[in-house]
Amino acid sequence: MKIRLGQERGHVSHGWLEAKHSFSFGSYRDSNWDVFGKMRVLNEDKIAPNSGFPMHPHKNMEIVTIMLSGELHHKDDMGNESALKAGEVQAMSAGTGVVHSEWNPTSEETHLFQMWLFPEKEGLEPSYDQYTPEADDYQVLASNGGNGLKINANAEVIRLRLDADSEWTSSDEFQTYVHIVKGEIIIDGTELKAGDAVALDKESKTIKSLTKTELIIVKM
């Protein structure tokens, strides 16, 4: 079990963007947190009104975006153009290469999580999809051919909501990364709060929620 404290994440502020990096990204480097399993990036972004990322390229990466609040407009060179709103999820397979922009055109801040996962195979045809999950406490947001949006990685991206004094147990069959979006938990006697995370390398561990809690879980 490896703890990732939120206060130790990389942090950048560009005025229009406040970002926290759980893994090495851009100018931020942490050799202890370059990758975990198939995870290469987990960024928490807050994008100011009328700003965002202009057109930029990606290649051979599975990209999942989870909207917490606000709105984000997506446009790419595959011909896709759409708006993502709070609660929605986006999956983009960069494959052989894709160029896209992500823009907040509104007067309110946009808050999101974005993760990049290594694909099972490089050189795939790029693709894009988005949807609004059912309002369940356990949501599989993306997976390789299972529930949620399709990604070309043997992984499941899950959003889990727990009431206070509830429990969830990881499987020793998978590498599992658990990021706390809201609330507080305890695992192996360690209390963790929003912004913290735990990386489990095929370990069965029980998480107990101390408050109403929301988690992003990646099983690989």
DRENDO-1510 file (C-alpha; in Angstrom, 1 decimal, always signed):
<recs>
REC; n; res; u; v; w
REC; 1; MET; +0.0; +0.0; +0.0 .
REC; 2; LYS; +1.3; +3.4; -1.0 .
REC; 3; ILE; -0.2; +6.6; +0.2 .
REC; 4; ARG; -0.4; +9.7; -2.1 .
REC; 5; LEU; -1.1; +12.8; +0.1 .
REC; 6; GLY; -3.0; +15.5; -1.7 .
REC; 7; GLN; -0.7; +18.2; -0.3 .
REC; 8; GLU; +2.3; +16.5; -1.9 .
REC; 9; ARG; +0.8; +16.5; -5.4 .
REC; 10; GLY; +2.3; +18.8; -8.0 .
REC; 11; HIS; +0.6; +22.1; -8.3 .
REC; 12; VAL; +0.7; +24.7; -11.0 .
REC; 13; SER; -1.2; +28.0; -11.3 .
REC; 14; HIS; -1.4; +29.8; -14.6 .
REC; 15; GLY; -4.1; +32.3; -13.7 .
REC; 16; TRP; -6.6; +30.7; -16.1 .
REC; 17; LEU; -5.7; +27.2; -14.8 .
REC; 18; GLU; -5.2; +25.7; -11.3 .
REC; 19; ALA; -4.0; +22.1; -11.7 .
REC; 20; LYS; -2.9; +19.4; -9.3 .
REC; 21; HIS; -0.9; +16.5; -10.7 .
REC; 22; SER; -0.9; +13.1; -9.0 .
REC; 23; PHE; +1.8; +11.9; -11.4 .
REC; 24; SER; +4.8; +13.5; -13.2 .
REC; 25; PHE; +3.3; +15.9; -15.7 .
REC; 26; GLY; +4.7; +18.9; -17.7 .
REC; 27; SER; +7.4; +20.6; -15.7 .
REC; 28; TYR; +6.4; +18.7; -12.5 .
REC; 29; ARG; +8.5; +15.6; -11.8 .
REC; 30; ASP; +8.3; +13.1; -9.0 .
REC; 31; SER; +10.3; +9.8; -9.6 .
REC; 32; ASN; +8.1; +8.1; -7.0 .
REC; 33; TRP; +5.0; +8.9; -8.9 .
REC; 34; ASP; +5.8; +8.6; -12.6 .
REC; 35; VAL; +3.3; +5.9; -13.3 .
REC; 36; PHE; +1.2; +3.3; -11.5 .
REC; 37; GLY; +0.0; +0.3; -13.4 .
REC; 38; LYS; -1.5; +1.6; -16.6 .
REC; 39; MET; -2.0; +5.1; -15.1 .
REC; 40; ARG; +0.2; +7.8; -16.6 .
REC; 41; VAL; -1.7; +11.0; -15.6 .
REC; 42; LEU; -4.3; +12.0; -13.1 .
REC; 43; ASN; -4.9; +15.7; -13.1 .
REC; 44; GLU; -7.4; +17.7; -11.2 .
REC; 45; ASP; -8.1; +20.9; -13.2 .
REC; 46; LYS; -10.0; +24.1; -12.4 .
REC; 47; ILE; -10.4; +26.1; -15.5 .
REC; 48; ALA; -11.3; +29.8; -15.3 .
REC; 49; PRO; -14.2; +31.3; -17.3 .
REC; 50; ASN; -13.6; +32.0; -21.0 .
REC; 51; SER; -10.4; +30.1; -21.1 .
REC; 52; GLY; -8.9; +26.6; -21.7 .
REC; 53; PHE; -6.6; +24.5; -23.7 .
REC; 54; PRO; -6.3; +25.4; -27.4 .
REC; 55; MET; -5.8; +22.7; -30.1 .
REC; 56; HIS; -3.0; +20.3; -29.1 .
REC; 57; PRO; -2.1; +16.8; -30.0 .
REC; 58; HIS; -2.1; +13.4; -28.3 .
REC; 59; LYS; -1.0; +10.0; -29.4 .
REC; 60; ASN; -1.3; +6.4; -28.2 .
REC; 61; MET; -3.1; +7.2; -24.9 .
REC; 62; GLU; -6.5; +6.5; -23.5 .
REC; 63; ILE; -7.9; +9.7; -22.0 .
REC; 64; VAL; -10.9; +9.8; -19.6 .
REC; 65; THR; -12.4; +13.1; -18.4 .
REC; 66; ILE; -14.8; +13.2; -15.4 .
REC; 67; MET; -16.7; +16.5; -15.0 .
REC; 68; LEU; -17.4; +17.6; -11.4 .
REC; 69; SER; -18.8; +21.1; -12.1 .
REC; 70; GLY; -19.1; +23.7; -14.8 .
REC; 71; GLU; -19.0; +23.1; -18.5 .
REC; 72; LEU; -16.3; +22.1; -21.0 .
REC; 73; HIS; -16.4; +22.4; -24.8 .
REC; 74; HIS; -14.6; +19.7; -26.8 .
REC; 75; LYS; -13.5; +20.0; -30.4 .
REC; 76; ASP; -11.2; +17.7; -32.4 .
REC; 77; ASP; -9.9; +16.9; -35.9 .
REC; 78; MET; -12.1; +13.9; -36.1 .
REC; 79; GLY; -15.1; +16.2; -36.5 .
REC; 80; ASN; -16.4; +15.9; -33.0 .
REC; 81; GLU; -17.7; +19.1; -31.3 .
REC; 82; SER; -19.7; +18.9; -28.1 .
REC; 83; ALA; -20.3; +20.3; -24.6 .
REC; 84; LEU; -19.5; +18.3; -21.4 .
REC; 85; LYS; -21.5; +19.3; -18.3 .
REC; 86; ALA; -21.3; +18.4; -14.6 .
REC; 87; GLY; -21.7; +14.7; -14.1 .
REC; 88; GLU; -20.8; +13.7; -17.6 .
REC; 89; VAL; -17.8; +11.6; -18.6 .
REC; 90; GLN; -15.7; +11.7; -21.8 .
REC; 91; ALA; -13.4; +9.0; -23.3 .
REC; 92; MET; -11.0; +9.6; -26.1 .
REC; 93; SER; -8.7; +7.1; -27.7 .
REC; 94; ALA; -5.8; +9.1; -29.1 .
REC; 95; GLY; -4.4; +6.1; -31.1 .
REC; 96; THR; -2.5; +7.1; -34.2 .
REC; 97; GLY; -3.0; +10.7; -33.3 .
REC; 98; VAL; -5.6; +13.3; -32.5 .
REC; 99; VAL; -5.7; +17.1; -32.1 .
REC; 100; HIS; -8.3; +18.6; -29.8 .
REC; 101; SER; -9.2; +21.6; -27.7 .
REC; 102; GLU; -10.9; +21.9; -24.3 .
REC; 103; TRP; -12.5; +25.2; -23.5 .
REC; 104; ASN; -14.7; +26.7; -20.8 .
REC; 105; PRO; -16.9; +29.3; -22.6 .
REC; 106; THR; -19.0; +30.1; -19.6 .
REC; 107; SER; -18.9; +32.7; -16.8 .
REC; 108; GLU; -18.4; +29.9; -14.2 .
REC; 109; GLU; -15.3; +27.9; -13.2 .
REC; 110; THR; -15.0; +24.4; -14.6 .
REC; 111; HIS; -13.7; +21.6; -12.3 .
REC; 112; LEU; -12.7; +18.2; -13.6 .
REC; 113; PHE; -10.5; +15.2; -13.3 .
REC; 114; GLN; -8.6; +13.8; -16.3 .
REC; 115; MET; -6.6; +10.6; -16.5 .
REC; 116; TRP; -4.4; +9.1; -19.1 .
REC; 117; LEU; -4.0; +5.3; -19.4 .
REC; 118; PHE; -1.6; +3.3; -21.5 .
REC; 119; PRO; -3.4; +1.4; -24.2 .
REC; 120; GLU; -3.1; -2.3; -24.7 .
REC; 121; LYS; -2.0; -1.7; -28.3 .
REC; 122; GLU; -0.5; +1.3; -30.0 .
REC; 123; GLY; -1.5; +2.6; -33.5 .
REC; 124; LEU; -5.3; +2.1; -33.1 .
REC; 125; GLU; -7.8; +4.3; -34.9 .
REC; 126; PRO; -8.7; +7.4; -32.7 .
REC; 127; SER; -12.2; +7.6; -31.3 .
REC; 128; TYR; -14.3; +9.8; -29.1 .
REC; 129; ASP; -17.4; +9.3; -26.9 .
REC; 130; GLN; -19.2; +10.9; -23.9 .
REC; 131; TYR; -22.2; +10.1; -21.8 .
REC; 132; THR; -24.1; +10.8; -18.5 .
REC; 133; PRO; -23.9; +7.8; -16.1 .
REC; 134; GLU; -27.0; +6.6; -14.2 .
REC; 135; ALA; -27.3; +8.2; -10.8 .
REC; 136; ASP; -26.1; +5.2; -8.9 .
REC; 137; ASP; -23.7; +5.1; -6.0 .
REC; 138; TYR; -21.4; +2.6; -7.9 .
REC; 139; GLN; -20.7; +3.7; -11.5 .
REC; 140; VAL; -18.4; +2.1; -14.0 .
REC; 141; LEU; -17.5; +5.1; -16.1 .
REC; 142; ALA; -15.1; +3.4; -18.6 .
REC; 143; SER; -13.8; +0.0; -19.3 .
REC; 144; ASN; -12.4; -2.3; -22.0 .
REC; 145; GLY; -15.7; -3.7; -23.4 .
REC; 146; GLY; -17.7; -3.8; -20.2 .
REC; 147; ASN; -19.9; -1.1; -18.7 .
REC; 148; GLY; -19.4; +2.7; -19.3 .
REC; 149; LEU; -17.5; +4.2; -22.2 .
REC; 150; LYS; -15.1; +2.0; -24.2 .
REC; 151; ILE; -11.4; +2.4; -23.6 .
REC; 152; ASN; -8.6; +0.3; -25.2 .
REC; 153; ALA; -7.0; -0.5; -21.8 .
REC; 154; ASN; -7.6; -3.4; -19.5 .
REC; 155; ALA; -8.9; -1.2; -16.7 .
REC; 156; GLU; -12.1; +0.0; -15.1 .
REC; 157; VAL; -12.7; +3.6; -14.1 .
REC; 158; ILE; -15.2; +3.7; -11.3 .
REC; 159; ARG; -17.0; +6.5; -9.4 .
REC; 160; LEU; -18.1; +5.3; -5.9 .
REC; 161; ARG; -20.2; +7.2; -3.4 .
REC; 162; LEU; -20.3; +5.9; +0.2 .
REC; 163; ASP; -22.4; +6.9; +3.1 .
REC; 164; ALA; -20.7; +7.5; +6.5 .
REC; 165; ASP; -19.6; +4.2; +8.1 .
REC; 166; SER; -19.8; +2.3; +4.9 .
REC; 167; GLU; -17.1; +0.0; +3.5 .
REC; 168; TRP; -15.6; -1.0; +0.2 .
REC; 169; THR; -12.9; -3.7; -0.2 .
REC; 170; SER; -10.3; -3.9; -3.1 .
REC; 171; SER; -9.4; -7.1; -4.8 .
REC; 172; ASP; -6.0; -8.8; -4.7 .
REC; 173; GLU; -6.5; -9.7; -8.4 .
REC; 174; PHE; -6.0; -6.1; -9.5 .
REC; 175; GLN; -3.8; -3.1; -9.1 .
REC; 176; THR; -6.1; -0.4; -7.7 .
REC; 177; TYR; -5.7; +3.4; -7.4 .
REC; 178; VAL; -8.2; +5.1; -5.1 .
REC; 179; HIS; -8.5; +8.9; -5.1 .
REC; 180; ILE; -10.7; +10.7; -2.6 .
REC; 181; VAL; -12.8; +13.4; -4.3 .
REC; 182; LYS; -14.9; +14.3; -1.2 .
REC; 183; GLY; -15.1; +13.1; +2.4 .
REC; 184; GLU; -12.8; +11.2; +4.6 .
REC; 185; ILE; -11.8; +7.5; +4.9 .
REC; 186; ILE; -9.7; +5.2; +7.0 .
REC; 187; ILE; -7.6; +2.3; +5.6 .
REC; 188; ASP; -5.2; +0.2; +7.6 .
REC; 189; GLY; -5.5; +2.6; +10.5 .
REC; 190; THR; -4.6; +5.6; +8.3 .
REC; 191; GLU; -7.1; +8.5; +7.9 .
REC; 192; LEU; -7.2; +10.2; +4.5 .
REC; 193; LYS; -9.2; +13.1; +3.3 .
REC; 194; ALA; -10.2; +14.7; +0.0 .
REC; 195; GLY; -7.2; +15.1; -2.3 .
REC; 196; ASP; -5.4; +12.1; -0.9 .
REC; 197; ALA; -5.1; +8.7; -2.6 .
REC; 198; VAL; -3.9; +5.2; -2.1 .
REC; 199; ALA; -2.2; +2.8; -4.6 .
REC; 200; LEU; -2.8; -0.9; -3.9 .
REC; 201; ASP; -0.6; -3.3; -5.8 .
REC; 202; LYS; -2.9; -6.4; -5.9 .
REC; 203; GLU; -3.8; -6.0; -2.3 .
REC; 204; SER; -7.2; -6.7; -0.6 .
REC; 205; LYS; -7.8; -3.7; +1.7 .
REC; 206; THR; -11.0; -2.4; +3.2 .
REC; 207; ILE; -11.8; +1.3; +3.0 .
REC; 208; LYS; -14.2; +2.6; +5.6 .
REC; 209; SER; -15.9; +6.0; +5.1 .
REC; 210; LEU; -15.8; +8.3; +8.0 .
REC; 211; THR; -18.2; +10.8; +6.3 .
REC; 212; LYS; -20.2; +10.8; +3.1 .
REC; 213; THR; -17.5; +10.1; +0.6 .
REC; 214; GLU; -16.9; +10.1; -3.2 .
REC; 215; LEU; -14.1; +8.1; -4.7 .
REC; 216; ILE; -12.5; +7.7; -8.1 .
REC; 217; ILE; -11.2; +4.1; -8.4 .
REC; 218; VAL; -9.1; +2.7; -11.2 .
REC; 219; LYS; -8.8; -1.1; -11.3 .
REC; 220; MET; -6.1; -2.5; -13.6 .
</recs>
